Amino acid sequence: ALLLTRDGLPAGALIGRRDGTRLHVDLDYVLAAYRDSRLGTWLFTDSADVFRSLGITELRAAATTETHDRYLRRMGFQPTAANEFELRL
């Protein structure tokens, strides 16, 4: 689990289950007040070393809505044959 902060205040959370070098993302949530602050972009690109330092080389997530599908694609996730999205780090 990761707690995301903005200016020292809680802004969101990422919760997942590890399977070897893969992290299955169960929750990727940002509070409404911070949704335009690009926390997702920061987490999945600029700060992806956080995952790499833990030996995680791939993130997986299932899109639950069309909006979530678009978000995952914007973050660089690619669809898989298993009806999930993956992001290789």
BELLIN-V701791 format. One record per residue. RES is the residue in one letter. PSI is psi as a letter, one per 40 degrees, with the letter a starting at -180 (* if undefined). Layout:
{{RES | PSI} {RES | PSI}}
This chain:
{{A | i} {L | h} {L | h} {L | h} {T | i} {R | h} {D | f} {G | e} {L | i} {P | h} {A | d} {G | a} {A | i} {L | h} {I | h} {G | i} {R | h} {R | h} {D | g} {G | b} {T | e} {R | i} {L | h} {H | h} {V | h} {D | d} {L | h} {D | g} {Y | h} {V | h} {L | i} {A | d} {A | e} {Y | e} {R | d} {D | e} {S | e} {R | f} {L | d} {G | d} {T | d} {W | d} {L | d} {F | e} {T | c} {D | d} {S | f} {A | e} {D | d} {V | d} {F | d} {R | d} {S | e} {L | e} {G | e} {I | h} {T | e} {E | h} {L | i} {R | i} {A | i} {A | h} {A | h} {T | e} {T | i} {E | d} {T | d} {H | d} {D | d} {R | d} {Y | d} {L | d} {R | d} {R | d} {M | e} {G | e} {F | i} {Q | i} {P | i} {T | i} {A | e} {A | f} {N | f} {E | i} {F | i} {E | i} {L | h} {R | h} {L | *}}
